[in-house]
Amino acid sequence: MRIIPTLIVISFATLDSSPASAAVMTFTDHAAWATAAGPHSTITFSELPPLTWLSDQYAVLGVHFTDGSDQVYSNSNIFLTDGVGLNGAFDETTLEFKMPITSLAMLFPGYLHVKLYLDGALIFSSFEFGHSGAGNFAGIISSQPFDEAYIYDAGSGLVVDNLYFGPPVPVPGALALVGVAALACHPRRRR
């Protein structure tokens, strides 16, 4: 009998998911971010031919490039890992994630800023990451999940060598359904 009231409290507690400011840790070291972030996906952009316009090619990983102006670009002087990366044609790129995540990082030349959103509401806006030259790293881990990231460089143009992002966060409603299913499968005691 005690399980039911607890389950009801959990399901009601997860209904209020209104966006607010997130507590965010930022990293400039890839190894430190990877250790703190845990399992994550990597996009090197070398999976696609140069000059490919990006949209839903990485949908299997749960991410869409929504600007329509992002392109795979080849240049071994700025993309140090494999000579291939993303070129945000208008100094920006917008990523939409199928499921909310809590970690995002990128290897890049130059400078960039990151804004994170949940359901269209801004939850975090970064300082400027990077410095002149290639091989910079920017990593973010948010206390609040986000489903969209806007990455931009107001100066010399946005380019990203590699993109890293964390695993999807379970949807609260799905967690409540798992609890209800477990309760339904639990055999009742007879008195």
Secondary structure, 3 states (H helix, E strand, C coil): CCHHHHHHHHHHHCCCCCCCCCCEEEECCHHHHHHHHCCCEEECCCCCCCCCECCCCCHHHCEEECCCCEEEEECCCCCCCCCEEEEECCCEEEEEEEEEEEEEEEEEEEEEEEEEEECCEEEEECCCEEEEEEEEEEEEEEEEEEEEEEEECCCCCEEECEEEECCCCCCHHHHHHHHHHHHHHCCCCCC
